[in-house]
Amino acid sequence: MDFQEKISAIADYWNEASDGFDEQHATENLALWSAELEKAIGLQGNGSVLDVGTGTGFLALLLAKLGYDVSGVDVAEKMLQIGVEKAKRLNLSVDFQKGECEHLPFSDNRFDAVVNCRVMWTLTDPEAAVREWMRVLKSGGRVISFMRMMNVGETGTHGEMSSDGGYYGNGVELPLRCGKREDYIAVYRAAGLDEIAVTELPPEMSHAEDMPGWTMFIGKKK
């Protein structure tokens, strides 16, 4: 299976999941999310941010409400359509575009920050993807990734993938599908990010039952 076949399988999966996807964000504390996003970016709404793997625009819409110039990219057209409709209802401006996390439709040094939520485990080549995010990131900008992880001391993610990676069909390997914190840090470091920090976010960020808490990974482009 070549890269485009893998991307097609991934897009098909998320298009299929689009109708019920927002239910996964229904228990999130949006005020706390906004506060953590602003703390991580630190530009008080004055800057441009790219949300990769934006889905239906969870992060993108929060960032637009904070005043940022926001673009959102995803391979799943149905996800993007929902995001566009939500932005219209909320009277928020987000530039939603279809695109691959590994091949972004933007020029070099375009954004002040690149964010993503539960995206890195879905990537077939996380290191290559992060390098691409760095390409469109300005010097001094940050890559900020949010993941649901097991408690400190436990292993792996919370089971977003079956052990054989079967969500996307045979032949689609996902290196971080059972990734530990050190695996995410290693990807950041190998891609060339600096000043890498890992933060366990407050449990009040989400009221979802039987779900691990949120972990934030931040790396800076030199």
HUFEN-V34694 format. One record per residue. N is the residue number from 1. PHI is phi in whole degrees, -180 to 180 (none if undefined). OMEGA is omega in radians with two decimals (* if undefined). Layout:
N_PHI_OMEGA, N_PHI_OMEGA
This chain:
1_none_-3.14, 2_-84_-3.02, 3_-59_-3.09, 4_-66_3.07, 5_-66_3.09, 6_-65_3.12, 7_-61_3.12, 8_-63_3.11, 9_-65_3.12, 10_-66_3.12, 11_-61_3.13, 12_-60_-3.12, 13_-62_-3.07, 14_-74_3.00, 15_-61_3.13, 16_-64_-3.08, 17_-86_-2.94, 18_-64_-3.04, 19_-60_-3.11, 20_-103_-3.00, 21_-64_-3.07, 22_-67_3.07, 23_-61_-3.13, 24_-71_-3.14, 25_-105_-3.03, 26_-67_-3.10, 27_-98_-3.09, 28_-80_3.08, 29_-85_-3.00, 30_-66_3.12, 31_-65_3.11, 32_-68_3.08, 33_-59_3.14, 34_-61_3.13, 35_-64_-3.14, 36_-69_3.10, 37_-63_-3.13, 38_-65_3.12, 39_-63_-3.10, 40_-72_-3.12, 41_-84_2.99, 42_73_-3.12, 43_-113_3.09, 44_51_3.08, 45_82_-3.10, 46_-104_-3.14, 47_168_-3.13, 48_-114_-3.08, 49_-133_3.06, 50_-108_3.05, 51_-105_-3.11, 52_-90_-3.02, 53_63_-2.98, 54_-65_-3.12, 55_62_3.12, 56_-93_2.98, 57_92_-3.11, 58_-54_3.13, 59_-71_-3.06, 60_-58_-3.11, 61_-71_3.06, 62_-62_-3.13, 63_-68_3.10, 64_-64_3.11, 65_-66_3.08, 66_-76_3.09, 67_107_-3.12, 68_-77_2.98, 69_-82_-2.91, 70_-117_2.95, 71_-119_3.10, 72_-131_-3.09, 73_-123_3.08, 74_-155_3.12, 75_-86_-3.04, 76_-99_-3.07, 77_-63_-3.12, 78_-67_3.04, 79_-61_-3.11, 80_-63_3.13, 81_-60_3.09, 82_-65_3.10, 83_-61_3.12, 84_-62_3.14, 85_-65_3.12, 86_-65_3.12, 87_-61_3.12, 88_-64_-3.13, 89_-62_-3.10, 90_-89_-3.10, 91_56_3.13, 92_-117_-3.12, 93_-104_3.05, 94_-136_3.09, 95_-88_3.12, 96_-84_3.13, 97_-137_3.01, 98_-77_-3.14, 99_-177_-3.12, 100_-97_3.11, 101_-60_-3.09, 102_-90_-3.13, 103_-143_-3.02, 104_-82_-3.12, 105_-86_-3.10, 106_-137_-3.14, 107_-76_3.11, 108_-63_2.97, 109_55_-3.05, 110_-92_-2.93, 111_-113_3.07, 112_-82_3.11, 113_-154_3.01, 114_-123_-3.09, 115_-121_3.03, 116_-161_-3.12, 117_-128_-3.14, 118_54_-3.11, 119_-108_-2.94, 120_-63_3.13, 121_-69_-3.09, 122_-87_-3.00, 123_-89_3.11, 124_-77_3.11, 125_-142_-3.05, 126_-57_-3.11, 127_-63_3.12, 128_-63_3.13, 129_-64_-3.13, 130_-65_3.07, 131_-62_3.11, 132_-67_3.08, 133_-63_3.11, 134_-67_3.13, 135_-60_-3.09, 136_-89_-3.10, 137_-92_3.07, 138_-70_3.05, 139_-59_-3.09, 140_89_3.13, 141_-77_-3.04, 142_-121_2.92, 143_-100_-3.04, 144_-125_-3.10, 145_-119_3.09, 146_-110_3.12, 147_-136_2.95, 148_-85_-3.07, 149_-124_3.02, 150_-64_3.08, 151_-60_3.12, 152_-55_-3.13, 153_101_3.05, 154_-92_-3.05, 155_-110_2.95, 156_80_3.06, 157_-82_-3.03, 158_-86_3.08, 159_95_3.12, 160_-66_-3.13, 161_-123_2.95, 162_-69_-3.02, 163_-63_3.14, 164_-96_3.13, 165_68_-2.95, 166_-76_-3.12, 167_-59_-3.03, 168_-102_-3.14, 169_92_-3.11, 170_-63_3.05, 171_93_3.13, 172_-105_3.13, 173_-87_3.13, 174_-122_-3.01, 175_-58_-3.07, 176_-104_-3.07, 177_-63_3.06, 178_-124_-3.01, 179_-68_3.02, 180_-95_3.13, 181_-57_-3.12, 182_-66_3.10, 183_-70_3.09, 184_-67_3.10, 185_-61_3.14, 186_-62_3.10, 187_-65_3.10, 188_-57_-3.09, 189_-66_-3.13, 190_-64_3.13, 191_-76_3.08, 192_107_3.11, 193_-74_-3.07, 194_-120_3.06, 195_50_-3.08, 196_-74_-3.14, 197_-133_3.11, 198_-123_-3.10, 199_-127_3.01, 200_-86_-3.04, 201_-81_-3.08, 202_-58_3.13, 203_-61_3.14, 204_-70_3.10, 205_-57_-3.08, 206_-141_3.10, 207_-106_3.12, 208_-66_3.13, 209_-83_3.06, 210_59_3.10, 211_-124_3.08, 212_-63_3.11, 213_-76_-3.10, 214_-94_3.02, 215_-119_-3.13, 216_-111_3.08, 217_-110_-3.14, 218_-125_3.01, 219_-137_-3.05, 220_-112_3.04, 221_-83_-3.13, 222_-65_*
